[in-house]
Amino acid sequence: MVKGKAFRKQWKEKRKPTKTRASSRAVSIRRVPWEERQKAKRELEAVKAKAKELEEAKKAVKKQKAKKKRRA
């Protein structure tokens, strides 16, 4: 075995320019357009924001109940 860069496999080096990426070969797979991806991302962010808002409201109610319970 030779560990130098000068001793590369010539047959492999010759075929390198002809290689194509897997994504270019798989034409049947439909790639989701950028706009649709961004739309989905915005929708997900809206859902997360709403969930956070509801969580905050839940915490506030819980705190209020605890405060009321402490007084009694």
DSSP file (Angstrom, degrees, kcal/mol; ACC not computed):
  #  RESIDUE AA STRUCTURE BP1 BP2  ACC     N-H-->O    O-->H-N    N-H-->O    O-->H-N    TCO  KAPPA ALPHA  PHI   PSI    X-CA   Y-CA   Z-CA
    1    1 A M              0   0    0      0, 0.0     2,-0.5     0, 0.0     0, 0.0   0.000 360.0 360.0 360.0 134.1    0.0    0.0    0.0
    2    2 A V        -     0   0    0      5,-0.2     5,-0.0     2,-0.1     0, 0.0  -0.907 360.0-164.8-109.3 134.6    1.3    3.4   -0.9
    3    3 A K        +     0   0    0     -2,-0.5     2,-0.2     3,-0.0    -1,-0.1   0.259  51.4 110.7-104.1  13.1    0.2    6.4    1.1
    4    4 A G    >   -     0   0    0      1,-0.1     3,-0.7     3,-0.1    -2,-0.1  -0.529  69.0-131.7 -88.3 155.8    1.2    9.2   -1.2
    5    5 A K  T 3  S+     0   0    0      1,-0.2     3,-0.4    -2,-0.2    -1,-0.1   0.667 104.3  66.9 -77.1 -15.2   -1.3   11.5   -3.1
    6    6 A A  T 3  S+     0   0    0      1,-0.2     2,-0.6     2,-0.0    -1,-0.2   0.698  91.0  65.9 -76.1 -18.5    0.7   10.9   -6.3
    7    7 A F  S <  S+     0   0    0     -3,-0.7    -1,-0.2     2,-0.0     2,-0.2  -0.428  70.1 147.4-103.9  58.3   -0.4    7.2   -6.3
    8    8 A R        -     0   0    0     -2,-0.6     2,-0.6    -3,-0.4     3,-0.1  -0.529  61.3 -91.4 -87.3 159.3   -4.1    7.5   -6.8
    9    9 A K     >  -     0   0    0     -2,-0.2     4,-2.2     1,-0.2     3,-0.2  -0.597  34.2-155.5 -71.8 117.2   -6.1    5.0   -8.7
   10   10 A Q  H  > S+     0   0    0     -2,-0.6     4,-2.1     1,-0.2     5,-0.2   0.872  90.4  54.5 -64.7 -38.7   -6.1    6.3  -12.3
   11   11 A W  H  > S+     0   0    0      1,-0.2     4,-1.2     2,-0.2    -1,-0.2   0.858 110.7  46.8 -64.5 -34.5   -9.3    4.5  -13.3
   12   12 A K  H  > S+     0   0    0     -3,-0.2     4,-0.9     2,-0.2    -2,-0.2   0.912 111.1  50.5 -73.2 -43.0  -11.1    6.1  -10.4
   13   13 A E  H  < S+     0   0    0     -4,-2.2     3,-0.4     1,-0.2    -2,-0.2   0.861 108.2  53.7 -63.3 -36.8   -9.8    9.6  -11.1
   14   14 A K  H  < S+     0   0    0     -4,-2.1     4,-0.2     1,-0.2    -1,-0.2   0.856 109.5  47.6 -67.2 -35.0  -10.8    9.4  -14.8
   15   15 A R  H >X S+     0   0    0     -4,-1.2     3,-1.0     1,-0.2     4,-0.6   0.628  88.1  88.7 -83.1 -13.1  -14.4    8.5  -13.9
   16   16 A K  G >< S+     0   0    0     -4,-0.9     3,-1.2    -3,-0.4    -1,-0.2   0.880  84.1  51.9 -55.9 -44.8  -14.8   11.3  -11.3
   17   17 A P  G 34 S+     0   0    0      0, 0.0    -1,-0.2     0, 0.0    -2,-0.1   0.773 106.5  55.7 -65.6 -22.5  -16.0   14.0  -13.7
   18   18 A T  G <4 S+     0   0    0     -3,-1.0    -2,-0.2    -4,-0.2     2,-0.1   0.594  83.5 106.0 -86.0  -9.2  -18.7   11.7  -15.2
   19   19 A K    <<  -     0   0    0     -3,-1.2     2,-0.3    -4,-0.6    -3,-0.0  -0.445  55.1-158.8 -71.4 141.4  -20.3   11.1  -11.8
   20   20 A T        -     0   0    0     -2,-0.1    -2,-0.1     1,-0.0     5,-0.0  -0.892  23.9 -99.7-119.5 153.9  -23.6   12.8  -11.1
   21   21 A R     >  -     0   0    0     -2,-0.3     4,-1.2     1,-0.1     3,-0.5  -0.320  27.6-121.4 -68.6 152.3  -25.3   13.6   -7.8
   22   22 A A  H  > S+     0   0    0      1,-0.2     4,-2.2     2,-0.2     3,-0.2   0.854 111.3  59.7 -63.0 -35.8  -28.0   11.3   -6.6
   23   23 A S  H  4 S+     0   0    0      1,-0.2    -1,-0.2     2,-0.2     6,-0.1   0.833 104.9  49.0 -65.1 -31.3  -30.5   14.2   -6.4
   24   24 A S  H  4 S+     0   0    0     -3,-0.5    -1,-0.2     1,-0.2    -2,-0.2   0.786 111.3  50.1 -77.8 -26.5  -30.1   14.8  -10.2
   25   25 A R  H  < S+     0   0    0     -4,-1.2     2,-1.7     1,-0.2     3,-0.2   0.878  97.3  70.0 -76.6 -38.4  -30.6   11.1  -11.0
   26   26 A A     <  +     0   0    0     -4,-2.2     3,-0.4     1,-0.2    -1,-0.2  -0.588  56.2 156.4 -84.1  83.5  -33.8   10.8   -9.0
   27   27 A V        +     0   0    0     -2,-1.7    -1,-0.2     1,-0.2    -2,-0.1   0.780  62.8  67.4 -78.9 -28.8  -36.1   12.9  -11.2
   28   28 A S  S    S+     0   0    0     -3,-0.2     2,-0.5     2,-0.1    -1,-0.2   0.749  79.3  90.7 -68.1 -22.9  -39.3   11.2  -10.0
   29   29 A I  S    S-     0   0    0     -3,-0.4     2,-0.5    -6,-0.1    -3,-0.0  -0.642  76.3-139.4 -78.2 120.6  -38.9   12.7   -6.5
   30   30 A R        -     0   0    0     -2,-0.5     2,-0.4     1,-0.0    -2,-0.1  -0.695  11.3-143.9 -83.5 122.0  -40.7   16.0   -6.4
   31   31 A R        -     0   0    0     -2,-0.5    -1,-0.0     1,-0.1    -2,-0.0  -0.717  21.7-115.9 -86.5 133.3  -38.8   18.6   -4.4
   32   32 A V        -     0   0    0     -2,-0.4    -1,-0.1     1,-0.1     5,-0.0  -0.506  35.8-113.2 -70.2 130.0  -41.0   21.0   -2.4
   33   33 A P     >  -     0   0    0      0, 0.0     4,-2.1     0, 0.0     5,-0.2  -0.197  21.4-113.5 -63.4 156.7  -40.7   24.6   -3.7
   34   34 A W  H  > S+     0   0    0      1,-0.2     4,-2.6     2,-0.2     5,-0.2   0.877 114.7  54.9 -58.8 -42.2  -39.1   27.2   -1.4
   35   35 A E  H  > S+     0   0    0      1,-0.2     4,-2.4     2,-0.2    -1,-0.2   0.912 108.9  47.8 -60.7 -43.2  -42.3   29.2   -1.1
   36   36 A E  H  > S+     0   0    0      2,-0.2     4,-2.5     1,-0.2    -1,-0.2   0.894 111.1  50.9 -65.8 -39.1  -44.2   26.1    0.2
   37   37 A R  H  X S+     0   0    0     -4,-2.1     4,-2.1     1,-0.2    -2,-0.2   0.917 111.7  47.5 -63.5 -42.3  -41.4   25.3    2.7
   38   38 A Q  H  X S+     0   0    0     -4,-2.6     4,-2.6     2,-0.2    -2,-0.2   0.894 110.7  52.1 -66.0 -39.0  -41.4   28.9    4.0
   39   39 A K  H  X S+     0   0    0     -4,-2.4     4,-2.3     2,-0.2    -2,-0.2   0.925 110.7  47.5 -61.7 -45.5  -45.2   28.8    4.3
   40   40 A A  H  X S+     0   0    0     -4,-2.5     4,-2.3     1,-0.2    -1,-0.2   0.883 111.2  52.3 -62.6 -38.6  -45.1   25.5    6.3
   41   41 A K  H  X S+     0   0    0     -4,-2.1     4,-2.3     2,-0.2    -2,-0.2   0.916 109.6  48.1 -64.0 -44.4  -42.4   27.0    8.5
   42   42 A R  H  X S+     0   0    0     -4,-2.6     4,-2.2     2,-0.2    -2,-0.2   0.903 111.0  51.2 -63.8 -41.1  -44.5   30.1    9.2
   43   43 A E  H  X S+     0   0    0     -4,-2.3     4,-2.2     1,-0.2    -2,-0.2   0.912 110.3  49.1 -61.8 -42.8  -47.5   28.0   10.0
   44   44 A L  H  X S+     0   0    0     -4,-2.3     4,-2.4     1,-0.2    -1,-0.2   0.897 110.0  51.1 -63.9 -41.0  -45.4   25.9   12.4
   45   45 A E  H  X S+     0   0    0     -4,-2.3     4,-2.4     2,-0.2    -1,-0.2   0.889 109.1  51.5 -63.4 -39.0  -44.1   29.0   14.1
   46   46 A A  H  X S+     0   0    0     -4,-2.2     4,-2.3     2,-0.2    -2,-0.2   0.907 110.2  48.7 -63.8 -42.1  -47.6   30.3   14.5
   47   47 A V  H  X S+     0   0    0     -4,-2.2     4,-2.4     2,-0.2    -2,-0.2   0.915 111.8  49.1 -63.8 -42.9  -48.7   27.0   16.1
   48   48 A K  H  X S+     0   0    0     -4,-2.4     4,-2.2     2,-0.2    -2,-0.2   0.900 110.8  50.2 -63.7 -41.0  -45.7   27.1   18.5
   49   49 A A  H  X S+     0   0    0     -4,-2.4     4,-2.4     2,-0.2    -1,-0.2   0.911 111.0  48.9 -63.7 -42.5  -46.5   30.8   19.4
   50   50 A K  H  X S+     0   0    0     -4,-2.3     4,-2.5     2,-0.2    -2,-0.2   0.907 110.6  50.9 -63.4 -42.2  -50.1   29.9   20.2
   51   51 A A  H  X S+     0   0    0     -4,-2.4     4,-2.1     1,-0.2    -1,-0.2   0.896 110.8  48.8 -61.9 -40.8  -49.0   26.9   22.3
   52   52 A K  H  X S+     0   0    0     -4,-2.2     4,-2.3     2,-0.2    -1,-0.2   0.903 110.2  51.5 -65.4 -41.4  -46.6   29.1   24.2
   53   53 A E  H  X S+     0   0    0     -4,-2.4     4,-2.1     1,-0.2    -2,-0.2   0.920 111.0  47.3 -61.5 -45.2  -49.4   31.7   24.7
   54   54 A L  H  X S+     0   0    0     -4,-2.5     4,-2.4     1,-0.2    -1,-0.2   0.874 110.2  53.3 -65.0 -37.5  -51.8   29.0   26.1
   55   55 A E  H  X S+     0   0    0     -4,-2.1     4,-2.3     2,-0.2    -1,-0.2   0.903 108.4  49.8 -63.5 -41.8  -49.0   27.7   28.4
   56   56 A E  H  X S+     0   0    0     -4,-2.3     4,-2.3     2,-0.2    -2,-0.2   0.906 110.8  49.5 -63.6 -41.9  -48.5   31.2   29.8
   57   57 A A  H  X S+     0   0    0     -4,-2.1     4,-2.2     1,-0.2    -2,-0.2   0.905 110.2  51.3 -63.2 -41.2  -52.2   31.5   30.4
   58   58 A K  H  X S+     0   0    0     -4,-2.4     4,-2.3     1,-0.2    -2,-0.2   0.902 109.8  49.6 -61.6 -42.7  -52.3   28.1   32.1
   59   59 A K  H  X S+     0   0    0     -4,-2.3     4,-2.6     2,-0.2    -1,-0.2   0.907 109.4  51.8 -63.1 -42.5  -49.4   29.2   34.4
   60   60 A A  H  X S+     0   0    0     -4,-2.3     4,-2.4     1,-0.2    -2,-0.2   0.918 111.0  46.9 -62.1 -44.3  -51.2   32.4   35.3
   61   61 A V  H  X S+     0   0    0     -4,-2.2     4,-2.5     2,-0.2    -1,-0.2   0.911 112.5  50.3 -63.8 -42.6  -54.4   30.6   36.3
   62   62 A K  H  X S+     0   0    0     -4,-2.3     4,-2.2     1,-0.2    -2,-0.2   0.904 111.2  48.6 -62.3 -42.3  -52.4   28.0   38.3
   63   63 A K  H  X S+     0   0    0     -4,-2.6     4,-2.3     2,-0.2    -1,-0.2   0.905 110.9  50.8 -63.8 -42.7  -50.5   30.8   40.1
   64   64 A Q  H  X S+     0   0    0     -4,-2.4     4,-2.3     1,-0.2    -2,-0.2   0.909 110.4  48.7 -63.0 -43.7  -53.8   32.6   40.8
   65   65 A K  H  X S+     0   0    0     -4,-2.5     4,-2.5     1,-0.2    -1,-0.2   0.898 111.2  50.4 -63.6 -40.9  -55.4   29.5   42.3
   66   66 A A  H  X S+     0   0    0     -4,-2.2     4,-2.0     2,-0.2    -1,-0.2   0.892 110.7  49.5 -64.1 -39.9  -52.3   28.8   44.4
   67   67 A K  H  X S+     0   0    0     -4,-2.3     4,-1.6     2,-0.2    -2,-0.2   0.913 112.0  48.0 -64.9 -43.6  -52.4   32.4   45.7
   68   68 A K  H  X S+     0   0    0     -4,-2.3     4,-1.6     1,-0.2    -2,-0.2   0.897 111.2  50.8 -63.1 -42.0  -56.1   32.0   46.5
   69   69 A K  H  < S+     0   0    0     -4,-2.5    -1,-0.2     1,-0.2    -2,-0.2   0.860 107.4  53.9 -65.5 -37.1  -55.6   28.7   48.3
   70   70 A R  H  < S+     0   0    0     -4,-2.0    -1,-0.2     1,-0.2    -2,-0.2   0.872 106.1  52.6 -66.2 -38.3  -52.8   30.2   50.4
   71   71 A R  H  <        0   0    0     -4,-1.6    -1,-0.2     1,-0.2    -2,-0.2   0.899 360.0 360.0 -64.8 -42.0  -55.0   33.0   51.6
   72   72 A A     <        0   0    0     -4,-1.6    -1,-0.2     0, 0.0    -2,-0.2   0.483 360.0 360.0 -70.0 360.0  -57.8   30.7   52.8
